[in-house]
Amino acid sequence: MKVTKVEIIRNRRPIPLPAEWRPAWWQPDGKPIKSFGFSFYRVRTDDNIVGIGPCLGDLDPFAESVLRDFDPFYVEKFWSTCMKGRETSFNRGSYGGLEIALWDIVGKALNKPVFKILGAHADRIMAYAATSRLLKAEEHVKQVLALMDMGFKAVKLRLHRPRFEDDLEVVAAVRDAAGEELAILVDANQNNRSANYQYWSRKVALWMAKKLDDLNVYFLEEPLPKRDIGGLAELAASVDVFIAGGEHSANVFEFKEHILRSAYDILQPDVILGDIGITGIRKVAIMADYFGKMLVPHVCTSGNLTLNLASTLQAVATIDNCPMVEYPFDPPILTVETQQPIFKDPILVEKDGFIRIRDKPGIGVEIDEDKLSKYT
């Protein structure tokens, strides 16, 4: 079997959002978002098997040349050739979606889900609801209680307000209302660019982490820039709350110093933001496990959520140091309807707060051509 064609499918009509979305990580100066889009690869073969994977950017000529007449079963060769991190700087999108599409082809050719080909460890995993906005404390309390009623056992709040004391007030209000049965996760988003935001110093990050310890917060994500490995290591050694990060890593090797210096307790690679893919998630998990660290991958939202999440689930179902997975969900904006509009079977969280790994061939999701046609 050989690859015969690689194409990118993009939306031409936007996916409208029910209200303006102001994600926390770009505040206070981020422009409101009114719609979503999607972009995905279709990799065709001479056996008429088509693999799909999320697309971030354009089709890079080098990757296209590598895939010409390429045997999809040689996924590791593609990963090593294109995604091993030899470039120190580049102006292109991730190759992760192409690697995912190759795995999708392999699974369909063998009539097995990817996680069972690689060696399954679990068929279900707990999901945490990742909220995205900066709301008032009482609004967050109302939302979190509703999420708990839906079955979520873990919820992530955003900390990116002008006064960090106000961030703490929100977390305290949620803990008081939810009780100890809810795992609270917080994301400070200190790696994202915002022109008028007062970023945390090491001193502020430590003060906040100690206060979050008192509130029994499970993890604190990105409390300092990823390049401040020394500060992250000091912070991780000073508090009980797990320190998490890594979503902006360009490749697996950017995790090396964070692991060796214990800067992160929880590593958060993303299948598509960098040259990671399913193969990369597993490689980071192995490195993390060797040093007693955990892995909780970051999952990007947008109209591509199903592909991002499905491929992440196939990877984490093969490892034993991933306690939960991110599920972007922030009604009324981040919903199944806005994030998963073109798929036959959207990925849902069950009533006990778990997601079942898809047991269908490949990464386990199918495009609904009728739904797709509404946007293309």
C-alpha positions as CSV (number, residue, x, y, z in Angstrom):
1,M,0.0,0.0,0.0
2,K,1.3,3.5,-0.9
3,V,0.2,7.0,-0.3
4,T,-1.2,8.5,-3.6
5,K,-2.5,11.9,-2.5
6,V,-2.6,14.3,0.4
7,E,-5.2,17.0,0.5
8,I,-6.4,19.6,3.0
9,I,-10.2,20.2,3.6
10,R,-11.0,23.6,5.1
11,N,-14.3,25.2,6.0
12,R,-15.4,28.0,3.7
13,R,-18.4,29.0,5.8
14,P,-17.7,29.7,9.5
15,I,-19.2,27.8,12.4
16,P,-21.1,30.5,14.3
17,L,-20.8,30.8,18.0
18,P,-23.9,31.7,20.1
19,A,-22.0,34.5,21.8
20,E,-18.7,36.3,21.5
21,W,-15.9,34.2,23.0
22,R,-13.2,35.9,25.0
23,P,-10.7,33.2,26.0
24,A,-8.9,33.9,29.2
25,W,-5.4,33.3,27.8
26,W,-5.6,36.4,25.6
27,Q,-7.1,38.8,28.0
28,P,-7.4,41.7,28.6
29,D,-6.7,42.7,25.0
30,G,-7.7,39.7,22.9
31,K,-10.4,40.4,20.3
32,P,-13.7,38.5,20.8
33,I,-14.1,35.4,18.6
34,K,-17.4,35.0,16.8
35,S,-17.0,31.8,14.9
36,F,-14.9,28.6,14.6
37,G,-13.4,26.9,11.6
38,F,-11.8,23.5,10.9
39,S,-9.0,22.1,8.7
40,F,-8.1,18.5,8.3
41,Y,-5.9,16.2,6.1
42,R,-7.2,13.5,3.9
43,V,-4.4,11.1,3.0
44,R,-5.4,8.7,0.2
45,T,-3.8,5.4,-0.7
46,D,-3.8,3.0,-3.7
47,D,-5.9,0.6,-1.7
48,N,-8.7,3.2,-1.4
49,I,-8.1,3.6,2.3
50,V,-8.3,7.2,3.4
51,G,-6.8,8.5,6.7
52,I,-7.8,11.7,8.3
53,G,-5.9,13.9,10.8
54,P,-6.2,17.5,12.1
55,C,-4.4,20.2,10.1
56,L,-2.6,23.1,11.5
57,G,-1.1,25.3,8.7
58,D,-0.5,24.4,5.1
59,L,0.9,21.2,3.5
60,D,4.7,21.6,3.8
61,P,6.5,20.7,0.5
62,F,9.1,18.6,2.4
63,A,6.4,16.4,4.1
64,E,4.6,16.1,0.8
65,S,7.7,14.8,-0.8
66,V,8.3,12.3,2.0
67,L,4.8,11.0,1.7
68,R,4.9,10.5,-2.1
69,D,4.5,6.7,-2.7
70,F,5.1,6.2,1.1
71,D,4.0,3.0,2.9
72,P,1.7,4.2,5.7
73,F,2.8,1.4,7.9
74,Y,6.2,3.1,8.3
75,V,4.8,5.7,10.7
76,E,7.9,5.7,12.9
77,K,10.0,6.5,9.8
78,F,7.8,9.4,9.0
79,W,8.0,10.6,12.6
80,S,11.7,10.3,12.7
81,T,12.2,12.0,9.3
82,C,9.8,14.9,9.8
83,M,9.1,15.3,13.5
84,K,12.2,14.5,15.4
85,G,13.1,18.1,16.1
86,R,16.1,18.6,13.9
87,E,15.0,22.1,13.0
88,T,15.7,24.8,15.5
89,S,13.2,27.3,14.0
90,F,10.6,27.0,11.3
91,N,7.6,28.8,9.8
92,R,5.2,26.0,9.1
93,G,2.4,24.1,10.8
94,S,2.7,20.9,12.7
95,Y,3.3,17.5,11.0
96,G,1.3,15.9,13.8
97,G,-1.9,15.7,11.7
98,L,-0.2,13.8,8.9
99,E,1.2,11.3,11.4
100,I,-2.3,10.8,12.9
101,A,-3.7,10.3,9.4
102,L,-1.1,7.6,8.8
103,W,-2.1,5.8,12.0
104,D,-5.7,6.1,10.9
105,I,-4.8,4.3,7.6
106,V,-2.9,1.6,9.5
107,G,-5.9,1.0,11.8
108,K,-8.4,0.9,8.9
109,A,-6.1,-1.5,7.0
110,L,-6.0,-3.9,10.0
111,N,-9.6,-3.3,11.0
112,K,-8.5,-2.4,14.5
113,P,-8.4,0.8,16.6
114,V,-4.9,2.3,16.9
115,F,-4.7,1.8,20.7
116,K,-5.2,-2.0,20.3
117,I,-2.5,-2.2,17.6
118,L,0.0,-0.3,19.8
119,G,-0.9,-2.3,22.9
120,A,-4.0,-1.3,24.9
121,H,-3.9,-0.4,28.6
122,A,-7.4,0.9,29.1
123,D,-10.6,1.5,27.2
124,R,-11.9,4.4,29.3
125,I,-10.4,7.5,30.9
126,M,-11.6,10.2,33.2
127,A,-12.3,13.6,31.5
128,Y,-12.0,17.0,33.0
129,A,-14.1,19.9,31.8
130,A,-11.8,22.6,30.6
131,T,-13.5,26.0,30.9
132,S,-12.1,28.9,29.0
133,R,-13.4,32.2,30.2
134,L,-12.9,34.7,33.1
135,L,-16.3,34.9,34.8
136,K,-17.5,36.3,38.1
137,A,-17.1,34.0,41.1
138,E,-20.9,33.4,41.3
139,E,-21.1,32.6,37.6
140,H,-18.2,30.0,37.9
141,V,-19.9,28.4,40.9
142,K,-23.2,28.0,38.9
143,Q,-21.4,26.6,35.9
144,V,-19.3,24.2,37.9
145,L,-22.3,22.8,39.8
146,A,-24.0,22.3,36.5
147,L,-20.9,20.4,35.1
148,M,-20.9,18.2,38.2
149,D,-24.6,17.4,37.6
150,M,-23.6,16.3,34.1
151,G,-21.1,13.8,35.7
152,F,-17.8,15.7,35.6
153,K,-15.5,14.8,38.5
154,A,-12.9,17.4,37.5
155,V,-13.1,21.0,36.2
156,K,-10.4,23.4,35.1
157,L,-10.7,27.1,35.9
158,R,-8.6,29.9,34.3
159,L,-6.5,32.3,36.2
160,H,-5.6,35.4,34.1
161,R,-7.2,38.3,35.9
162,P,-5.5,41.7,36.4
163,R,-5.4,41.0,40.1
164,F,-4.2,37.5,41.1
165,E,-6.1,37.9,44.4
166,D,-9.3,37.8,42.3
167,D,-8.2,34.6,40.7
168,L,-7.8,33.0,44.1
169,E,-11.3,34.3,45.2
170,V,-12.9,32.4,42.3
171,V,-11.1,29.2,43.1
172,A,-12.1,29.5,46.8
173,A,-15.7,30.1,45.9
174,V,-15.8,27.1,43.7
175,R,-14.2,24.9,46.3
176,D,-16.6,26.1,49.0
177,A,-19.6,25.3,46.7
178,A,-18.4,22.1,45.2
179,G,-16.9,20.5,48.3
180,E,-14.0,18.1,48.3
181,E,-15.5,15.6,45.9
182,L,-14.5,17.7,42.9
183,A,-11.0,17.8,41.5
184,I,-10.2,21.5,40.8
185,L,-7.5,22.2,38.2
186,V,-6.3,25.7,37.4
187,D,-4.5,27.2,34.4
188,A,-2.6,30.4,34.9
189,N,-1.8,30.7,31.1
190,Q,1.6,32.4,31.8
191,N,3.0,31.4,28.3
192,N,0.4,33.1,26.2
193,R,1.0,36.5,24.7
194,S,-1.1,39.5,26.0
195,A,0.2,43.0,25.7
196,N,-1.4,44.5,28.8
197,Y,-1.5,41.6,31.2
198,Q,0.7,41.8,34.4
199,Y,2.5,38.4,34.3
200,W,3.3,36.6,37.5
201,S,6.7,36.8,39.1
202,R,8.3,33.8,40.8
203,K,7.2,35.3,44.1
204,V,3.6,35.6,43.0
205,A,3.5,32.1,41.5
206,L,4.8,30.7,44.8
207,W,2.3,32.6,46.9
208,M,-0.5,31.5,44.6
209,A,0.6,27.9,44.6
210,K,0.7,27.8,48.4
211,K,-2.8,29.2,48.6
212,L,-4.0,26.7,46.0
213,D,-2.4,24.0,48.1
214,D,-4.7,25.0,51.0
215,L,-7.7,24.7,48.6
216,N,-6.6,21.2,47.6
217,V,-6.2,22.1,44.0
218,Y,-5.0,19.1,41.9
219,F,-2.7,20.9,39.5
220,L,-1.5,24.4,38.6
221,E,-0.8,24.7,34.9
222,E,1.7,27.1,33.4
223,P,2.4,29.3,36.5
224,L,5.6,30.6,34.9
225,P,7.0,30.7,31.3
226,K,8.2,27.4,30.0
227,R,11.7,28.8,29.6
228,D,11.9,29.5,33.3
229,I,12.9,26.0,34.1
230,G,14.7,27.0,37.3
231,G,11.7,28.9,38.6
232,L,9.3,26.0,37.7
233,A,11.6,23.5,39.5
234,E,11.8,25.6,42.6
235,L,8.0,25.9,42.6
236,A,7.4,22.2,42.1
237,A,9.7,21.4,45.0
238,S,8.0,23.9,47.3
239,V,4.4,22.9,47.1
240,D,2.2,19.8,47.1
241,V,0.0,20.9,44.2
242,F,1.2,19.4,40.9
243,I,2.9,21.8,38.5
244,A,1.8,21.2,34.9
245,G,2.9,22.5,31.5
246,G,4.2,21.8,28.1
247,E,1.4,22.4,25.6
248,H,3.5,24.9,23.6
249,S,6.4,22.5,23.2
250,A,7.4,22.3,19.5
251,N,8.7,18.7,19.8
252,V,9.3,15.9,22.4
253,F,12.8,17.0,23.1
254,E,11.7,20.3,24.6
255,F,10.5,18.3,27.6
256,K,14.0,17.0,28.3
257,E,15.2,19.7,30.7
258,H,11.8,20.0,32.4
259,I,11.9,16.3,33.2
260,L,15.5,16.1,34.3
261,R,15.2,19.1,36.6
262,S,11.7,18.1,37.8
263,A,10.2,21.4,36.6
264,Y,6.9,19.7,35.8
265,D,5.0,17.0,37.8
266,I,2.6,16.7,34.9
267,L,3.6,17.0,31.3
268,Q,1.1,18.3,28.7
269,P,2.1,17.7,25.1
270,D,-0.4,18.4,22.4
271,V,-0.8,16.1,19.4
272,I,-1.1,19.0,16.9
273,L,0.4,22.2,18.4
274,G,3.9,20.8,17.9
275,D,5.5,18.0,16.1
276,I,4.1,15.5,18.6
277,G,1.4,13.3,17.1
278,I,0.3,9.9,18.6
279,T,3.9,8.6,18.5
280,G,5.2,11.7,20.4
281,I,2.6,11.4,23.1
282,R,3.8,7.9,23.8
283,K,7.4,8.9,23.7
284,V,6.9,11.7,26.2
285,A,4.8,9.4,28.4
286,I,7.7,6.9,28.5
287,M,10.2,9.6,29.5
288,A,7.8,10.9,32.1
289,D,7.1,7.5,33.6
290,Y,10.8,6.7,33.9
291,F,11.2,9.8,36.2
292,G,7.9,9.2,38.1
293,K,6.0,12.0,36.3
294,M,2.5,12.0,34.9
295,L,1.1,12.9,31.5
296,V,-2.2,14.8,30.9
297,P,-2.1,15.9,27.3
298,H,-3.4,19.3,26.2
299,V,-6.3,19.2,23.7
300,C,-7.0,22.1,21.4
301,T,-10.5,23.3,20.8
302,S,-12.1,24.6,17.5
303,G,-14.1,22.7,14.9
304,N,-11.3,20.2,14.9
305,L,-11.9,19.0,18.4
306,T,-13.1,15.5,17.5
307,L,-9.9,14.8,15.6
308,N,-7.6,16.3,18.2
309,L,-9.4,14.4,21.0
310,A,-9.8,11.1,19.2
311,S,-6.1,10.9,18.4
312,T,-5.1,11.9,21.9
313,L,-7.4,9.2,23.3
314,Q,-5.9,6.5,21.1
315,A,-2.4,7.4,22.5
316,V,-3.2,7.7,26.2
317,A,-5.2,4.4,26.1
318,T,-1.8,2.7,25.7
319,I,0.0,4.2,28.7
320,D,-0.5,3.9,32.5
321,N,0.6,7.3,33.8
322,C,-2.2,9.4,32.4
323,P,-4.9,9.9,35.1
324,M,-7.3,12.1,33.0
325,V,-7.7,13.8,29.7
326,E,-8.7,17.4,28.8
327,Y,-12.2,17.9,27.4
328,P,-12.8,21.5,26.3
329,F,-16.3,22.3,27.4
330,D,-17.6,25.8,28.4
331,P,-21.3,26.1,27.6
332,P,-22.9,28.0,25.9
333,I,-19.8,28.6,23.7
334,L,-17.6,25.5,23.8
335,T,-20.2,22.8,23.2
336,V,-20.6,19.6,21.2
337,E,-22.4,21.6,18.5
338,T,-19.7,24.3,18.1
339,Q,-16.7,22.0,18.4
340,Q,-17.8,18.8,16.8
341,P,-20.2,19.9,14.0
342,I,-19.0,17.7,11.1
343,F,-18.7,14.2,12.6
344,K,-21.1,11.3,12.6
345,D,-20.6,10.4,16.3
346,P,-19.2,13.2,18.4
347,I,-17.1,12.2,21.4
348,L,-19.2,12.5,24.6
349,V,-18.5,12.2,28.3
350,E,-20.5,9.5,30.0
351,K,-22.6,10.1,33.1
352,D,-19.8,8.9,35.4
353,G,-17.3,11.5,34.0
354,F,-15.4,9.1,31.8
355,I,-14.8,8.9,28.0
356,R,-14.8,5.6,26.3
357,I,-12.0,5.1,23.8
358,R,-13.4,4.5,20.3
359,D,-13.2,0.8,19.3
360,K,-13.7,1.5,15.6
361,P,-10.8,1.0,13.1
362,G,-8.1,3.7,13.0
363,I,-8.7,6.7,15.3
364,G,-12.3,5.8,15.4
365,V,-14.1,8.8,14.0
366,E,-15.9,9.5,10.7
367,I,-16.7,12.6,8.8
368,D,-20.4,13.2,8.0
369,E,-20.3,14.3,4.4
370,D,-23.7,15.9,4.6
371,K,-22.7,18.0,7.6
372,L,-19.4,18.8,6.0
373,S,-21.1,20.1,2.9
374,K,-22.8,22.8,5.0
375,Y,-19.4,24.4,5.6
376,T,-17.4,23.6,2.5
